[in-house]
Amino acid sequence: MSNDSFDLRRLTRIALIVAVIILLGLFPPITLGIIPVPIVLQNLGILLAGLLLGKKDGVFAVLLFYLLVAFGLPLLAGGRGGIAVFGQMTAGFLLGYLIAAFVIGFVVEKLPLNNQLIAALIATLIGVLIIDVLGGIYLGVYLKQSVIKALISATVYLPGDILKAIVASIVYRSMPQSLR
């Protein structure tokens, strides 16, 4: 296999994950009322980016997604887009997406477990914590709340995000090795 076909395969995988992230953003967000940031499915795509692409390409996929959003495409859950979203109340979650993709890829590559499902689950749970903690902290700063109050509020996301981590891990484990 030549380097050109390898690069094409790699770019195709990245593009497919970006498409998955975009498609998951089409699902309507669930507004809770107790916290101003809704529950979204889009972070499932971020978990898959880290698992299926690894730390480097996972981050690249998230950055590519951010670039499309920054250009004004309404690709974030709820149809949001534009450079301004990176300074709004969800900015901490968006930062968490990037860091989580890297950490998930790193952990799944380095974890010396024979059970790939457990390794993926550990990696994605760490990723979920990164997203929710950074999102909660930034949301608290944005709303001028205490960090503790903001983090406690952000725990509302944990049940759904843990479920997303389980789903992402099962998808990862069910993929043929050649596609990971």
WODA-V571502 format. One record per backbone hydrogen bond with DSSP energy under -0.5 kcal/mol. NH is the residue of the N-H (numbers start at 1). CO is the residue of the C=O. E is the energy in kcal/mol with one decimal. If there is no record, write none. Layout:
NH/CO/E, NH/CO/E
//
This chain:
6/2/-1.9, 7/3/-2.9, 8/4/-2.4, 9/5/-2.5, 10/6/-2.6, 11/7/-2.8, 12/8/-2.3, 13/9/-2.2, 14/10/-2.2, 15/11/-2.7, 16/12/-2.4, 17/13/-2.0, 18/14/-2.4, 19/15/-2.3, 20/16/-2.1, 21/17/-2.6, 22/18/-2.4, 23/19/-2.9, 24/20/-2.5, 25/21/-1.0, 25/22/-0.6, 26/23/-1.4, 27/24/-0.8, 30/39/-2.8, 31/29/-0.7, 32/35/-0.6, 33/35/-0.7, 38/36/-0.6, 39/30/-2.7, 44/41/-2.2, 45/41/-0.6, 45/42/-1.0, 46/42/-1.0, 47/43/-2.1, 48/44/-2.1, 49/45/-2.0, 50/46/-2.0, 51/47/-2.1, 52/48/-3.2, 53/49/-1.9, 54/49/-0.5, 54/50/-1.1, 57/53/-0.7, 58/54/-2.0, 59/55/-1.5, 60/56/-2.0, 61/57/-2.4, 62/58/-2.0, 63/59/-2.8, 64/60/-2.5, 65/61/-2.3, 66/62/-2.7, 67/63/-2.4, 68/64/-2.0, 69/65/-2.2, 70/66/-3.3, 71/67/-1.9, 72/69/-2.0, 73/68/-1.8, 75/73/-2.3, 76/80/-2.5, 78/25/-0.8, 79/76/-1.9, 80/76/-1.1, 82/69/-3.4, 83/70/-0.7, 85/82/-1.3, 86/83/-1.6, 87/84/-2.2, 88/85/-0.8, 91/88/-2.3, 93/90/-0.5, 94/90/-2.1, 95/91/-2.5, 96/92/-2.2, 97/93/-1.9, 98/94/-1.4, 99/95/-2.1, 100/96/-3.0, 101/97/-2.3, 102/98/-1.6, 103/99/-2.8, 104/100/-3.1, 105/101/-2.0, 106/102/-2.7, 107/103/-3.2, 108/104/-2.6, 109/105/-1.5, 110/106/-1.9, 111/107/-2.7, 113/111/-1.7, 116/114/-0.9, 119/115/-2.1, 120/116/-2.5, 121/117/-2.4, 122/118/-2.7, 123/119/-2.4, 124/120/-2.8, 125/121/-2.3, 126/122/-2.0, 127/123/-2.1, 128/124/-2.7, 129/125/-2.1, 130/126/-2.2, 131/127/-2.5, 132/128/-2.8, 133/129/-2.7, 134/130/-2.5, 135/131/-2.5, 136/132/-2.4, 137/133/-2.8, 138/134/-2.5, 139/135/-2.4, 140/136/-2.3, 141/137/-2.2, 142/138/-3.2, 143/139/-2.5, 144/141/-1.0, 145/140/-3.6, 150/146/-2.4, 151/147/-2.7, 152/148/-2.4, 153/149/-2.4, 154/150/-2.1, 155/151/-0.7, 155/152/-1.0, 156/153/-1.6, 157/154/-1.8, 158/155/-0.9, 159/155/-0.5, 161/157/-2.5, 162/158/-2.8, 163/159/-1.8, 164/160/-2.1, 165/161/-2.1, 166/162/-2.1, 167/163/-2.5, 168/164/-2.9, 169/165/-2.1, 170/166/-2.3, 171/167/-2.6, 172/168/-2.6, 173/169/-2.6, 174/170/-2.1, 175/171/-1.0, 175/172/-0.8, 179/176/-2.2, 180/177/-1.4
//
